[in-house]
């Protein structure tokens, strides 16, 4: 599975507060959002989210990982925007 996409899905799930809302953004199913999060958790060997049928909350490690993912994804967007500007310049 694409780790970068999984990070984006994880961040969106945290920001929207639900797998269903994140699924709508990425036009995937809620179980697929869960699969992305589980893949990250499996790869890292930690629990990122405490989930129940009614709510989800970040674990302490999940909060740190979320903050780093936001930073990394922001840097990627900035790098892409920079290349767009350079490409548009003669």
WOLINHU-V255972 format. One record per residue. N is the residue number from 1. RES is the residue in one letter. SS is DSSP state (H for helix, E for strand, C for the rest). PSI is psi in degrees with one decimal (999 if undefined). Layout:
BEGIN
N&RES&SS&PSI, N&RES&SS&PSI
END
This chain:
BEGIN
1&X&C&145.6, 2&X&C&112.9, 3&X&H&-39.0, 4&X&H&-43.8, 5&X&H&-41.4, 6&X&H&-39.3, 7&X&H&-42.3, 8&X&H&-42.5, 9&X&H&-43.5, 10&X&H&-48.3, 11&X&H&-44.2, 12&X&H&-38.1, 13&X&H&-39.1, 14&X&H&-47.0, 15&X&H&-36.8, 16&X&H&-18.9, 17&X&C&2.4, 18&X&C&153.3, 19&X&H&-35.0, 20&X&H&-45.6, 21&X&H&-40.7, 22&X&H&-38.9, 23&X&H&-39.7, 24&X&H&-40.0, 25&X&H&-43.4, 26&X&H&-1.2, 27&X&C&48.9, 28&X&C&175.0, 29&X&C&153.4, 30&X&H&-38.9, 31&X&H&-30.3, 32&X&H&-35.0, 33&X&H&-46.1, 34&X&H&-38.5, 35&X&H&-41.8, 36&X&H&-45.6, 37&X&H&-43.6, 38&X&H&-38.2, 39&X&H&-44.0, 40&X&H&-46.5, 41&X&H&-41.0, 42&X&H&-45.0, 43&X&H&-42.2, 44&X&H&-22.0, 45&X&C&25.0, 46&X&C&163.4, 47&X&C&123.4, 48&X&C&-35.7, 49&X&E&139.3, 50&X&E&119.9, 51&X&E&138.2, 52&X&C&178.8, 53&X&C&-20.6, 54&X&C&-23.1, 55&X&C&165.2, 56&X&E&149.7, 57&X&E&149.8, 58&X&E&141.5, 59&X&C&173.1, 60&X&H&-45.6, 61&X&H&-38.0, 62&X&H&-38.0, 63&X&H&-44.3, 64&X&H&-42.4, 65&X&H&-41.3, 66&X&H&-47.7, 67&X&H&-43.8, 68&X&H&-41.3, 69&X&H&-44.3, 70&X&H&-44.1, 71&X&H&-47.2, 72&X&H&-46.3, 73&X&H&-35.7, 74&X&H&-40.4, 75&X&H&-39.3, 76&X&H&-45.0, 77&X&H&-41.0, 78&X&H&-41.4, 79&X&H&-42.7, 80&X&H&-41.1, 81&X&H&-38.7, 82&X&H&-39.0, 83&X&H&-32.7, 84&X&H&-43.2, 85&X&H&-44.6, 86&X&H&-36.7, 87&X&H&-35.2, 88&X&H&-22.2, 89&X&C&141.5, 90&X&C&999
END
